[in-house]
């Protein structure tokens, strides 16, 4: 009487996955999403990429850059 609908199987151990993306034991990758710093208000005729950062935007951008540069 094997394999019927009422037969219970032992739980399977989950398969382990490699830590690194390449299949080795490399450190896991960290993804950081950053929104652009504060820029001046949109002006008609000025493309979005040409707007410069406000003083606050420059200050925050420097802080974020320093944080990202840390090992």
KATA-V782958 format. One record per residue. OMEGA is omega in whole degrees, -180 to 180 (999 if undefined). Layout:
omega:OMEGA
omega:OMEGA
//
This chain:
omega:-179
omega:173
omega:-180
omega:-177
omega:-178
omega:-178
omega:178
omega:176
omega:176
omega:179
omega:180
omega:177
omega:179
omega:178
omega:177
omega:180
omega:177
omega:-179
omega:-177
omega:-179
omega:-178
omega:178
omega:177
omega:-178
omega:178
omega:178
omega:179
omega:179
omega:177
omega:179
omega:-179
omega:177
omega:-179
omega:175
omega:-180
omega:180
omega:-178
omega:180
omega:178
omega:180
omega:178
omega:180
omega:178
omega:179
omega:179
omega:179
omega:-178
omega:-179
omega:180
omega:179
omega:-179
omega:-178
omega:174
omega:176
omega:178
omega:179
omega:178
omega:-180
omega:-179
omega:180
omega:177
omega:179
omega:180
omega:178
omega:178
omega:180
omega:-179
omega:-178
omega:-180
omega:179
omega:999
//
